[in-house]
């Protein structure tokens, strides 16, 4: 149903703050989960850049939960 490669590419571009112009379609639940996953992934990326180990550990757990929820909803094995 969802194009895993396309969603991963969009996520990578978003996390790296590159310009993207796409329209992702799906159920409200899917879109909310994907949005949360992208947001938490970006937060983790930025914390890694800062190097604060405790903050990274905390955010990694939050991102892990967002990943699990997204995988449950979408059926996509998330790699980022």
C-alpha positions, 0 to 999 in steps of 0.5 A: 500500500505504501512505498517504503523507499519513497517514505524513507527518502522523504524522511531522510530529506526532512531530517537533513532539512533539505527542501522537499515538495511532496504530497503523502497520502494515507489514513489520518492514523498513518499520516499522524504516525508518520509525522510523529516519526519524522519529528522524533527522528529529526530531534534525535539527529539534532541531539546527536549533532550536539553530543549530549549523551543523556539527551540522546538516550532519552530521545532514542527511546521516544523515537523507538516508540514512534518507530514501533507505532509507525511499523504497526500502523503501516507494516513498513520495516523502518530503517532510519 
